[in-house]
Amino acid sequence: MVEKLEYAGYPNNYRVSAGNLEAIVTADYGPRVIRFGFKGGPNELGELPHLSMDTPYGQWRIRGGH
């Protein structure tokens, strides 16, 4: 099943699920897989939304995923 959803503050994401597994792919920066794991379980990919750094070009954030 594929469905569009908001995730991590970004509106253009797609959840792909099969049985108890799910992956979320963002179209806002990427494409990039930003979540993979069991439904309701932890993300097996990195998620560090609180980490950021100011640069001369604006704020840089670690987006995580793969």
HTML snippet that shows the backbone in 3Dmol.js (N, CA, C, O; Angstrom):
<script src="https://3Dmol.org/build/3Dmol-min.js"></script>
<div id="view" style="width:600px;height:400px;position:relative"></div>
<script>
const pdb = `
ATOM      1  N   MET A   1       0.838  -1.173   0.000  1.00  0.00           N
ATOM      2  CA  MET A   1       0.000   0.000   0.000  1.00  0.00           C
ATOM      3  C   MET A   1       0.888   1.243   0.000  1.00  0.00           C
ATOM      4  O   MET A   1       1.921   1.262   0.669  1.00  0.00           O
ATOM      5  N   VAL A   2       0.502   2.268  -0.735  1.00  0.00           N
ATOM      6  CA  VAL A   2       1.227   3.537  -0.783  1.00  0.00           C
ATOM      7  C   VAL A   2       0.251   4.645  -0.416  1.00  0.00           C
ATOM      8  O   VAL A   2      -0.858   4.707  -0.947  1.00  0.00           O
ATOM      9  N   GLU A   3       0.669   5.522   0.497  1.00  0.00           N
ATOM     10  CA  GLU A   3      -0.174   6.660   0.864  1.00  0.00           C
ATOM     11  C   GLU A   3       0.695   7.887   1.097  1.00  0.00           C
ATOM     12  O   GLU A   3       1.827   7.773   1.567  1.00  0.00           O
ATOM     13  N   LYS A   4       0.163   9.063   0.767  1.00  0.00           N
ATOM     14  CA  LYS A   4       0.864  10.323   0.991  1.00  0.00           C
ATOM     15  C   LYS A   4       0.576  10.797   2.412  1.00  0.00           C
ATOM     16  O   LYS A   4      -0.551  10.671   2.892  1.00  0.00           O
ATOM     17  N   LEU A   5       1.610  11.352   3.099  1.00  0.00           N
ATOM     18  CA  LEU A   5       1.413  11.837   4.457  1.00  0.00           C
ATOM     19  C   LEU A   5       2.445  12.897   4.810  1.00  0.00           C
ATOM     20  O   LEU A   5       3.460  13.044   4.130  1.00  0.00           O
ATOM     21  N   GLU A   6       2.170  13.641   5.889  1.00  0.00           N
ATOM     22  CA  GLU A   6       3.123  14.581   6.481  1.00  0.00           C
ATOM     23  C   GLU A   6       3.983  13.778   7.446  1.00  0.00           C
ATOM     24  O   GLU A   6       3.477  12.930   8.180  1.00  0.00           O
ATOM     25  N   TYR A   7       5.294  14.050   7.442  1.00  0.00           N
ATOM     26  CA  TYR A   7       6.194  13.353   8.359  1.00  0.00           C
ATOM     27  C   TYR A   7       7.355  14.274   8.680  1.00  0.00           C
ATOM     28  O   TYR A   7       7.945  14.868   7.778  1.00  0.00           O
ATOM     29  N   ALA A   8       7.683  14.395   9.933  1.00  0.00           N
ATOM     30  CA  ALA A   8       8.832  15.176  10.404  1.00  0.00           C
ATOM     31  C   ALA A   8       8.771  16.632   9.941  1.00  0.00           C
ATOM     32  O   ALA A   8       9.805  17.251   9.689  1.00  0.00           O
ATOM     33  N   GLY A   9       7.559  17.171   9.831  1.00  0.00           N
ATOM     34  CA  GLY A   9       7.403  18.565   9.445  1.00  0.00           C
ATOM     35  C   GLY A   9       7.424  18.827   7.954  1.00  0.00           C
ATOM     36  O   GLY A   9       7.388  19.985   7.538  1.00  0.00           O
ATOM     37  N   TYR A  10       7.481  17.797   7.145  1.00  0.00           N
ATOM     38  CA  TYR A  10       7.495  17.947   5.689  1.00  0.00           C
ATOM     39  C   TYR A  10       6.235  17.324   5.108  1.00  0.00           C
ATOM     40  O   TYR A  10       5.865  16.216   5.497  1.00  0.00           O
ATOM     41  N   PRO A  11       5.561  18.018   4.176  1.00  0.00           N
ATOM     42  CA  PRO A  11       4.256  17.552   3.707  1.00  0.00           C
ATOM     43  C   PRO A  11       4.275  16.489   2.614  1.00  0.00           C
ATOM     44  O   PRO A  11       3.286  15.774   2.456  1.00  0.00           O
ATOM     45  N   ASN A  12       5.349  16.359   1.859  1.00  0.00           N
ATOM     46  CA  ASN A  12       5.342  15.492   0.676  1.00  0.00           C
ATOM     47  C   ASN A  12       6.132  14.209   0.901  1.00  0.00           C
ATOM     48  O   ASN A  12       7.257  14.058   0.424  1.00  0.00           O
ATOM     49  N   ASN A  13       5.517  13.294   1.637  1.00  0.00           N
ATOM     50  CA  ASN A  13       6.132  12.011   1.947  1.00  0.00           C
ATOM     51  C   ASN A  13       5.187  10.897   1.544  1.00  0.00           C
ATOM     52  O   ASN A  13       3.974  11.089   1.459  1.00  0.00           O
ATOM     53  N   TYR A  14       5.760   9.731   1.297  1.00  0.00           N
ATOM     54  CA  TYR A  14       4.964   8.578   0.890  1.00  0.00           C
ATOM     55  C   TYR A  14       5.331   7.382   1.755  1.00  0.00           C
ATOM     56  O   TYR A  14       6.501   7.016   1.873  1.00  0.00           O
ATOM     57  N   ARG A  15       4.311   6.780   2.358  1.00  0.00           N
ATOM     58  CA  ARG A  15       4.508   5.575   3.160  1.00  0.00           C
ATOM     59  C   ARG A  15       4.232   4.368   2.270  1.00  0.00           C
ATOM     60  O   ARG A  15       3.171   4.265   1.653  1.00  0.00           O
ATOM     61  N   VAL A  16       5.191   3.466   2.214  1.00  0.00           N
ATOM     62  CA  VAL A  16       5.043   2.204   1.495  1.00  0.00           C
ATOM     63  C   VAL A  16       5.036   1.128   2.566  1.00  0.00           C
ATOM     64  O   VAL A  16       5.999   0.996   3.321  1.00  0.00           O
ATOM     65  N   SER A  17       3.957   0.358   2.637  1.00  0.00           N
ATOM     66  CA  SER A  17       3.867  -0.649   3.690  1.00  0.00           C
ATOM     67  C   SER A  17       3.480  -2.001   3.110  1.00  0.00           C
ATOM     68  O   SER A  17       2.781  -2.109   2.102  1.00  0.00           O
ATOM     69  N   ALA A  18       3.968  -3.021   3.794  1.00  0.00           N
ATOM     70  CA  ALA A  18       3.648  -4.404   3.440  1.00  0.00           C
ATOM     71  C   ALA A  18       3.670  -5.205   4.732  1.00  0.00           C
ATOM     72  O   ALA A  18       4.724  -5.380   5.345  1.00  0.00           O
ATOM     73  N   GLY A  19       2.518  -5.684   5.139  1.00  0.00           N
ATOM     74  CA  GLY A  19       2.457  -6.426   6.395  1.00  0.00           C
ATOM     75  C   GLY A  19       2.818  -5.526   7.559  1.00  0.00           C
ATOM     76  O   GLY A  19       2.218  -4.464   7.725  1.00  0.00           O
ATOM     77  N   ASN A  20       3.784  -5.928   8.369  1.00  0.00           N
ATOM     78  CA  ASN A  20       4.197  -5.161   9.545  1.00  0.00           C
ATOM     79  C   ASN A  20       5.333  -4.188   9.273  1.00  0.00           C
ATOM     80  O   ASN A  20       5.758  -3.477  10.184  1.00  0.00           O
ATOM     81  N   LEU A  21       5.838  -4.135   8.037  1.00  0.00           N
ATOM     82  CA  LEU A  21       6.952  -3.245   7.704  1.00  0.00           C
ATOM     83  C   LEU A  21       6.458  -1.997   6.991  1.00  0.00           C
ATOM     84  O   LEU A  21       5.454  -2.022   6.279  1.00  0.00           O
ATOM     85  N   GLU A  22       7.193  -0.894   7.199  1.00  0.00           N
ATOM     86  CA  GLU A  22       6.877   0.328   6.472  1.00  0.00           C
ATOM     87  C   GLU A  22       8.155   1.088   6.157  1.00  0.00           C
ATOM     88  O   GLU A  22       9.142   1.017   6.889  1.00  0.00           O
ATOM     89  N   ALA A  23       8.109   1.811   5.059  1.00  0.00           N
ATOM     90  CA  ALA A  23       9.175   2.734   4.678  1.00  0.00           C
ATOM     91  C   ALA A  23       8.508   4.054   4.338  1.00  0.00           C
ATOM     92  O   ALA A  23       7.429   4.077   3.746  1.00  0.00           O
ATOM     93  N   ILE A  24       9.151   5.153   4.712  1.00  0.00           N
ATOM     94  CA  ILE A  24       8.654   6.474   4.343  1.00  0.00           C
ATOM     95  C   ILE A  24       9.725   7.141   3.497  1.00  0.00           C
ATOM     96  O   ILE A  24      10.886   7.242   3.893  1.00  0.00           O
ATOM     97  N   VAL A  25       9.304   7.593   2.321  1.00  0.00           N
ATOM     98  CA  VAL A  25      10.190   8.236   1.359  1.00  0.00           C
ATOM     99  C   VAL A  25       9.725   9.674   1.200  1.00  0.00           C
ATOM    100  O   VAL A  25       8.538   9.923   0.990  1.00  0.00           O
ATOM    101  N   THR A  26      10.655  10.626   1.301  1.00  0.00           N
ATOM    102  CA  THR A  26      10.283  12.025   1.151  1.00  0.00           C
ATOM    103  C   THR A  26      10.565  12.517  -0.257  1.00  0.00           C
ATOM    104  O   THR A  26      11.530  12.099  -0.898  1.00  0.00           O
ATOM    105  N   ALA A  27       9.714  13.406  -0.722  1.00  0.00           N
ATOM    106  CA  ALA A  27       9.915  14.076  -2.002  1.00  0.00           C
ATOM    107  C   ALA A  27      10.313  15.535  -1.775  1.00  0.00           C
ATOM    108  O   ALA A  27      10.609  16.248  -2.735  1.00  0.00           O
ATOM    109  N   ASP A  28      10.323  15.990  -0.516  1.00  0.00           N
ATOM    110  CA  ASP A  28      10.679  17.378  -0.214  1.00  0.00           C
ATOM    111  C   ASP A  28      12.178  17.630  -0.322  1.00  0.00           C
ATOM    112  O   ASP A  28      12.583  18.741  -0.663  1.00  0.00           O
ATOM    113  N   TYR A  29      12.982  16.666  -0.052  1.00  0.00           N
ATOM    114  CA  TYR A  29      14.433  16.738  -0.244  1.00  0.00           C
ATOM    115  C   TYR A  29      14.878  15.324  -0.573  1.00  0.00           C
ATOM    116  O   TYR A  29      14.925  14.455   0.298  1.00  0.00           O
ATOM    117  N   GLY A  30      15.191  15.112  -1.789  1.00  0.00           N
ATOM    118  CA  GLY A  30      15.560  13.761  -2.200  1.00  0.00           C
ATOM    119  C   GLY A  30      14.999  13.460  -3.571  1.00  0.00           C
ATOM    120  O   GLY A  30      14.901  14.371  -4.392  1.00  0.00           O
ATOM    121  N   PRO A  31      14.630  12.245  -3.853  1.00  0.00           N
ATOM    122  CA  PRO A  31      13.983  11.293  -2.959  1.00  0.00           C
ATOM    123  C   PRO A  31      14.971  10.698  -1.955  1.00  0.00           C
ATOM    124  O   PRO A  31      16.155  10.524  -2.241  1.00  0.00           O
ATOM    125  N   ARG A  32      14.449  10.399  -0.788  1.00  0.00           N
ATOM    126  CA  ARG A  32      15.273   9.882   0.303  1.00  0.00           C
ATOM    127  C   ARG A  32      14.396   9.028   1.212  1.00  0.00           C
ATOM    128  O   ARG A  32      13.301   9.443   1.591  1.00  0.00           O
ATOM    129  N   VAL A  33      14.873   7.845   1.558  1.00  0.00           N
ATOM    130  CA  VAL A  33      14.167   7.001   2.526  1.00  0.00           C
ATOM    131  C   VAL A  33      14.493   7.566   3.905  1.00  0.00           C
ATOM    132  O   VAL A  33      15.650   7.543   4.324  1.00  0.00           O
ATOM    133  N   ILE A  34      13.483   8.074   4.616  1.00  0.00           N
ATOM    134  CA  ILE A  34      13.733   8.696   5.914  1.00  0.00           C
ATOM    135  C   ILE A  34      13.237   7.857   7.089  1.00  0.00           C
ATOM    136  O   ILE A  34      13.499   8.182   8.248  1.00  0.00           O
ATOM    137  N   ARG A  35      12.521   6.780   6.784  1.00  0.00           N
ATOM    138  CA  ARG A  35      12.099   5.866   7.849  1.00  0.00           C
ATOM    139  C   ARG A  35      11.980   4.469   7.277  1.00  0.00           C
ATOM    140  O   ARG A  35      11.485   4.273   6.167  1.00  0.00           O
ATOM    141  N   PHE A  36      12.446   3.496   8.058  1.00  0.00           N
ATOM    142  CA  PHE A  36      12.245   2.089   7.734  1.00  0.00           C
ATOM    143  C   PHE A  36      12.160   1.324   9.043  1.00  0.00           C
ATOM    144  O   PHE A  36      13.025   1.466   9.907  1.00  0.00           O
ATOM    145  N   GLY A  37      11.137   0.527   9.189  1.00  0.00           N
ATOM    146  CA  GLY A  37      11.010  -0.268  10.403  1.00  0.00           C
ATOM    147  C   GLY A  37       9.656  -0.935  10.488  1.00  0.00           C
ATOM    148  O   GLY A  37       8.850  -0.875   9.559  1.00  0.00           O
ATOM    149  N   PHE A  38       9.424  -1.575  11.628  1.00  0.00           N
ATOM    150  CA  PHE A  38       8.127  -2.182  11.886  1.00  0.00           C
ATOM    151  C   PHE A  38       7.127  -1.088  12.246  1.00  0.00           C
ATOM    152  O   PHE A  38       7.488  -0.111  12.903  1.00  0.00           O
ATOM    153  N   LYS A  39       5.891  -1.243  11.826  1.00  0.00           N
ATOM    154  CA  LYS A  39       4.846  -0.275  12.157  1.00  0.00           C
ATOM    155  C   LYS A  39       4.768  -0.112  13.671  1.00  0.00           C
ATOM    156  O   LYS A  39       4.663  -1.095  14.404  1.00  0.00           O
ATOM    157  N   GLY A  40       4.821   1.130  14.132  1.00  0.00           N
ATOM    158  CA  GLY A  40       4.758   1.416  15.559  1.00  0.00           C
ATOM    159  C   GLY A  40       6.071   1.219  16.292  1.00  0.00           C
ATOM    160  O   GLY A  40       6.155   1.490  17.490  1.00  0.00           O
ATOM    161  N   GLY A  41       7.102   0.751  15.594  1.00  0.00           N
ATOM    162  CA  GLY A  41       8.403   0.512  16.209  1.00  0.00           C
ATOM    163  C   GLY A  41       9.379   1.634  15.903  1.00  0.00           C
ATOM    164  O   GLY A  41       9.024   2.607  15.237  1.00  0.00           O
ATOM    165  N   PRO A  42      10.608   1.500  16.388  1.00  0.00           N
ATOM    166  CA  PRO A  42      11.606   2.541  16.148  1.00  0.00           C
ATOM    167  C   PRO A  42      12.052   2.572  14.689  1.00  0.00           C
ATOM    168  O   PRO A  42      11.943   1.582  13.966  1.00  0.00           O
ATOM    169  N   ASN A  43      12.551   3.717  14.283  1.00  0.00           N
ATOM    170  CA  ASN A  43      13.111   3.893  12.950  1.00  0.00           C
ATOM    171  C   ASN A  43      14.497   3.256  12.937  1.00  0.00           C
ATOM    172  O   ASN A  43      15.335   3.584  13.777  1.00  0.00           O
ATOM    173  N   GLU A  44      14.742   2.361  12.009  1.00  0.00           N
ATOM    174  CA  GLU A  44      16.050   1.717  11.910  1.00  0.00           C
ATOM    175  C   GLU A  44      17.083   2.628  11.250  1.00  0.00           C
ATOM    176  O   GLU A  44      18.278   2.331  11.275  1.00  0.00           O
ATOM    177  N   LEU A  45      16.630   3.734  10.660  1.00  0.00           N
ATOM    178  CA  LEU A  45      17.527   4.728  10.072  1.00  0.00           C
ATOM    179  C   LEU A  45      17.661   5.900  11.036  1.00  0.00           C
ATOM    180  O   LEU A  45      16.815   6.075  11.913  1.00  0.00           O
ATOM    181  N   GLY A  46      18.697   6.694  10.890  1.00  0.00           N
ATOM    182  CA  GLY A  46      18.939   7.804  11.812  1.00  0.00           C
ATOM    183  C   GLY A  46      17.914   8.914  11.697  1.00  0.00           C
ATOM    184  O   GLY A  46      17.548   9.318  10.594  1.00  0.00           O
ATOM    185  N   GLU A  47      17.450   9.410  12.841  1.00  0.00           N
ATOM    186  CA  GLU A  47      16.578  10.580  12.916  1.00  0.00           C
ATOM    187  C   GLU A  47      17.130  11.477  14.016  1.00  0.00           C
ATOM    188  O   GLU A  47      17.090  11.117  15.192  1.00  0.00           O
ATOM    189  N   LEU A  48      17.642  12.639  13.640  1.00  0.00           N
ATOM    190  CA  LEU A  48      18.226  13.571  14.607  1.00  0.00           C
ATOM    191  C   LEU A  48      17.693  14.979  14.349  1.00  0.00           C
ATOM    192  O   LEU A  48      18.467  15.869  13.998  1.00  0.00           O
ATOM    193  N   PRO A  49      16.387  15.199  14.514  1.00  0.00           N
ATOM    194  CA  PRO A  49      15.798  16.494  14.152  1.00  0.00           C
ATOM    195  C   PRO A  49      16.292  17.663  14.998  1.00  0.00           C
ATOM    196  O   PRO A  49      16.195  18.812  14.568  1.00  0.00           O
ATOM    197  N   HIS A  50      16.815  17.397  16.179  1.00  0.00           N
ATOM    198  CA  HIS A  50      17.270  18.470  17.064  1.00  0.00           C
ATOM    199  C   HIS A  50      18.672  18.971  16.703  1.00  0.00           C
ATOM    200  O   HIS A  50      19.096  20.008  17.213  1.00  0.00           O
ATOM    201  N   LEU A  51      19.397  18.262  15.837  1.00  0.00           N
ATOM    202  CA  LEU A  51      20.745  18.684  15.466  1.00  0.00           C
ATOM    203  C   LEU A  51      20.702  19.600  14.250  1.00  0.00           C
ATOM    204  O   LEU A  51      20.117  19.258  13.222  1.00  0.00           O
ATOM    205  N   SER A  52      21.325  20.762  14.378  1.00  0.00           N
ATOM    206  CA  SER A  52      21.430  21.695  13.261  1.00  0.00           C
ATOM    207  C   SER A  52      22.647  22.575  13.482  1.00  0.00           C
ATOM    208  O   SER A  52      23.236  22.585  14.563  1.00  0.00           O
ATOM    209  N   MET A  53      23.014  23.312  12.447  1.00  0.00           N
ATOM    210  CA  MET A  53      24.195  24.165  12.515  1.00  0.00           C
ATOM    211  C   MET A  53      23.967  25.394  11.644  1.00  0.00           C
ATOM    212  O   MET A  53      23.496  25.281  10.512  1.00  0.00           O
ATOM    213  N   ASP A  54      24.298  26.560  12.172  1.00  0.00           N
ATOM    214  CA  ASP A  54      24.205  27.781  11.378  1.00  0.00           C
ATOM    215  C   ASP A  54      25.401  27.870  10.446  1.00  0.00           C
ATOM    216  O   ASP A  54      26.537  27.625  10.853  1.00  0.00           O
ATOM    217  N   THR A  55      25.142  28.222   9.196  1.00  0.00           N
ATOM    218  CA  THR A  55      26.194  28.406   8.196  1.00  0.00           C
ATOM    219  C   THR A  55      25.974  29.755   7.524  1.00  0.00           C
ATOM    220  O   THR A  55      24.921  30.362   7.718  1.00  0.00           O
ATOM    221  N   PRO A  56      26.925  30.240   6.747  1.00  0.00           N
ATOM    222  CA  PRO A  56      26.712  31.490   6.015  1.00  0.00           C
ATOM    223  C   PRO A  56      25.546  31.417   5.028  1.00  0.00           C
ATOM    224  O   PRO A  56      25.051  32.449   4.576  1.00  0.00           O
ATOM    225  N   TYR A  57      25.107  30.204   4.694  1.00  0.00           N
ATOM    226  CA  TYR A  57      24.031  30.009   3.717  1.00  0.00           C
ATOM    227  C   TYR A  57      22.687  29.701   4.364  1.00  0.00           C
ATOM    228  O   TYR A  57      21.703  29.467   3.663  1.00  0.00           O
ATOM    229  N   GLY A  58      22.635  29.699   5.677  1.00  0.00           N
ATOM    230  CA  GLY A  58      21.409  29.372   6.394  1.00  0.00           C
ATOM    231  C   GLY A  58      21.639  28.204   7.331  1.00  0.00           C
ATOM    232  O   GLY A  58      22.773  27.779   7.548  1.00  0.00           O
ATOM    233  N   GLN A  59      20.562  27.696   7.878  1.00  0.00           N
ATOM    234  CA  GLN A  59      20.669  26.598   8.831  1.00  0.00           C
ATOM    235  C   GLN A  59      20.804  25.262   8.102  1.00  0.00           C
ATOM    236  O   GLN A  59      20.065  24.984   7.157  1.00  0.00           O
ATOM    237  N   TRP A  60      21.750  24.442   8.549  1.00  0.00           N
ATOM    238  CA  TRP A  60      21.978  23.118   7.985  1.00  0.00           C
ATOM    239  C   TRP A  60      21.449  22.092   8.970  1.00  0.00           C
ATOM    240  O   TRP A  60      21.717  22.178  10.168  1.00  0.00           O
ATOM    241  N   ARG A  61      20.694  21.119   8.465  1.00  0.00           N
ATOM    242  CA  ARG A  61      20.123  20.074   9.318  1.00  0.00           C
ATOM    243  C   ARG A  61      20.533  18.704   8.809  1.00  0.00           C
ATOM    244  O   ARG A  61      20.654  18.476   7.605  1.00  0.00           O
ATOM    245  N   ILE A  62      20.741  17.805   9.746  1.00  0.00           N
ATOM    246  CA  ILE A  62      20.949  16.408   9.386  1.00  0.00           C
ATOM    247  C   ILE A  62      19.575  15.833   9.085  1.00  0.00           C
ATOM    248  O   ILE A  62      18.715  15.790   9.964  1.00  0.00           O
ATOM    249  N   ARG A  63      19.365  15.399   7.879  1.00  0.00           N
ATOM    250  CA  ARG A  63      18.050  14.893   7.484  1.00  0.00           C
ATOM    251  C   ARG A  63      17.853  13.435   7.868  1.00  0.00           C
ATOM    252  O   ARG A  63      16.717  12.993   8.038  1.00  0.00           O
ATOM    253  N   GLY A  64      18.921  12.692   8.007  1.00  0.00           N
ATOM    254  CA  GLY A  64      18.799  11.284   8.351  1.00  0.00           C
ATOM    255  C   GLY A  64      18.390  10.445   7.158  1.00  0.00           C
ATOM    256  O   GLY A  64      18.372  10.915   6.020  1.00  0.00           O
ATOM    257  N   GLY A  65      18.066   9.211   7.438  1.00  0.00           N
ATOM    258  CA  GLY A  65      17.629   8.313   6.381  1.00  0.00           C
ATOM    259  C   GLY A  65      18.775   7.759   5.572  1.00  0.00           C
ATOM    260  O   GLY A  65      19.913   7.675   6.034  1.00  0.00           O
ATOM    261  N   HIS A  66      18.444   7.381   4.343  1.00  0.00           N
ATOM    262  CA  HIS A  66      19.444   6.785   3.462  1.00  0.00           C
ATOM    263  C   HIS A  66      19.146   7.173   2.027  1.00  0.00           C
ATOM    264  O   HIS A  66      19.873   6.774   1.117  1.00  0.00           O
TER     265      HIS A  66
END
`;
const viewer = $3Dmol.createViewer("view");
viewer.addModel(pdb, "pdb");
viewer.setStyle({}, {cartoon: {color: "spectrum"}});
viewer.zoomTo();
viewer.render();
</script>
